[in-house]
Amino acid sequence: MEPPENDSVIAFESAEKIILRWDSTVSEEAREKMIFNGDRNEIDRYLQAVDEIQRSMESTTLSNDHDKANSAIQIAMARLEDEFRNILIAHTSAIEADSLTDPSPSSVNSGEFNLPEEDYNETPTKGRSSSSGSYKLQVLDPSLTSTDDDSFTKELDHQESSTSSYRSTNSIREVDLMPSKAIDDLRSIADRMISAGYLRECIQVYGSVRKSAVDSSFRKLGIEKLSIGDIQRLDWETLETKIRRWIRAAKVCVRMLFASEKKLCEQIFEDLGTATDDACFVETIKGPAIQLFNFAEAISISRRSPEKLFKILDLHDALSDLLPDIEVVFESKSSESIRVQAVEILSRLGEAARGILSEFENAVLREPSKVPVPGGTIHPLTRYVMNYISLISDYKQTMGELIVSQPSTGARYSNDPNTPDMDFGELEGQTPLALHLIWIIVILQFNLEGKAKHYRDNSLAHLFMMNNVHYIVQKIKGSPELGEMIADNYVRKLTGKFRIAATCYQRATWVRVLHCLRDEGLHVSGSFSSGVSKSALRERFKSFNALFEEVHRTQSTWLIPDTQLREELRISISEKLIPAYRSFLGRFRSHIESGRHPENYIKYTVEDLENAVLDFFEGYAVSQHLRRRSQ
């Protein structure tokens, strides 16, 4: 009977023979074939041979053959490294496009930020109260046309909806990246490589192949390799497109792509070595994760301007929504830097949003345009600011969390003629965000009051303020979110302001006209029954006609865009003008008609005036009602 050491020698020699047969450095057949692509028995024999060589290295009986064993194990490890790489590559197929969609139960993305524009020099025409486009404060950047990437990223953009809604949880969706047979083979190879001290080589091979797969998915998602500097040099319109795409892609990357890579690492490496699965995972995704989050970081530290606020809030909401998933996917110590980066970016996005709101407030206050809008209609700044405020209210949950202090101007009397006063004591119970929005409305009114002074006609200045404050009130009432935030008592205060402006307009315009219809100065003597001065009466009719014609000619070109407000003001004018004219005409018609050429003085019937009032505030010249009678 042979001694036990002879059995070990025979087993070693047999194992060495198998290892050498698959040495690709000396065998053409070994270079052309892969062990794990062949017969299962051959695979098992090779793995058993590796195990035998490793046992022999630990055996004292083969101490004299240690060099041979060491050489054999090096050859075996080089072979297993090649086999490991080949299996990874063979089973690293591109993920289908329909898999690269947001795995959250409710995937809703953000919409566009479009604000209306008016041309300062545009004369309004019939049937149009404003033009469309996007009015911008002077602090805003010019926009350029952006380009699309490929059909897949276009499809991602197509899937987006028009409102912002985040705050989902438990939305990680892992997918199987490889079949179980391939995973078993990879695990068996990794086990032997790690046992032989080839952990680093195993991790490097795994990381390089899987990172290539992640990069491929990134390209499908439209995630470009851009540095922070590259991103900050892009024009804003291009960035808006990329932000929308990034939000959708980031959800897919964290919840599906990275999570699935982590699962694959655990399937192959778990329990094979201390945190080996985590080391392979970090090796694979650290670079792509940094690339992904660098985009959001670049936006968070970019130059602030008002038009960026809503995309920054979209980014903040998306990242805030992803943070619990990031904590799960990157829970290990070695991936802590990724978690920290995400938290820091979230904080900077919040700071950017607060800074933009503050800068927007200042921009509204300082907006310098001095050219009066034609016809006293709604100023483009008013439309822009109120639409901006309305959009902020759509983000009230996020903005409410970010804005925790009232506007910096808290004093009732600032002693600065260039800054309005605001008493916060009158607004108790309002949230800090609501106070900021009210403050923006206050400084908007202050700016508008300055613009009103550029009208030469005092009546038109009052009409301008009436139009604009009424628009502010209607925007508040028309937005459930804004109406909920801004208290009714402040809305009533604004309503009172535009009604005061309407009253001031009527006084500035119609006091002179109605003054012509008074009795004073028409009688020859103090007795009412005495005769009437026909010359004074003729002059009175002539003055009324001239004044009314001038008001009609001018104010038919003025514009009240709101139909109801326009009708209310016409009715108010008619209620004062028509009864006064009817009474004056009834008392003095006979004195004019008994003289020569009465048509030169009594040019208009009551019906003519009623019809003429309907021409007012249409925004275009309408004079047919008066022209017919004057010819």
Secondary structure, 3 states (H helix, E strand, C coil): CCCHHHHHHHHHHHHHHHHHHCCCCCCHHHHHCCHHHCCHHHHHHHHHHHHHHHHHHHCCCCHHHHHHHHHHHHHHHHHHHHHHHHHHHHCCCCCCHHHCCCCCCCCECCCCCCCCCCCCCCCCCCCCCCCCCCCCCCCCCCCCCCCCCCHHHHHHHHCCCCCCECCCCCCCCCCCCCCHHHHHHHHHHHHHHHHCCCHHHHHHHHHHHHHHHHHHHHHHHCCCCCCHHHHHCCCHHHHHHHHHHHHHHHHHHHHHHHHHHHHHHHHHHCCCCCCHHHHHHHHHHHHHHHHHHHHHHHHHCCCCCHHHHHHHHHHHHHHHHHHHHHHHHCCCCCCHHHHHHHHHHHHHHHHHHHHHHHHHHHHHHHCCCCCCCHHHCCCHHHHHHHHHHHHHHHCHHHHHHHCCCCCCCCCCCCCCCCCCCCCHHHHCCCCHHHHHHHHHHHHHHHHHHHHHCCCCCHHHHHHHHHHHHHHHHHHHHHCHHHHHHCCHHHHHHHHHHHHHHHHHHHHHHHHHHHHCCCCCCCECCCCCCCCECHHHHHHHHHHHHHHHHHHHHHHCCCECCCHHHHHHHHHHHHHHHHHHHHHHHHHHHHHHHCCCCHHHCCCCCHHHHHHHHCCCCECCCCCHHHHHHHC
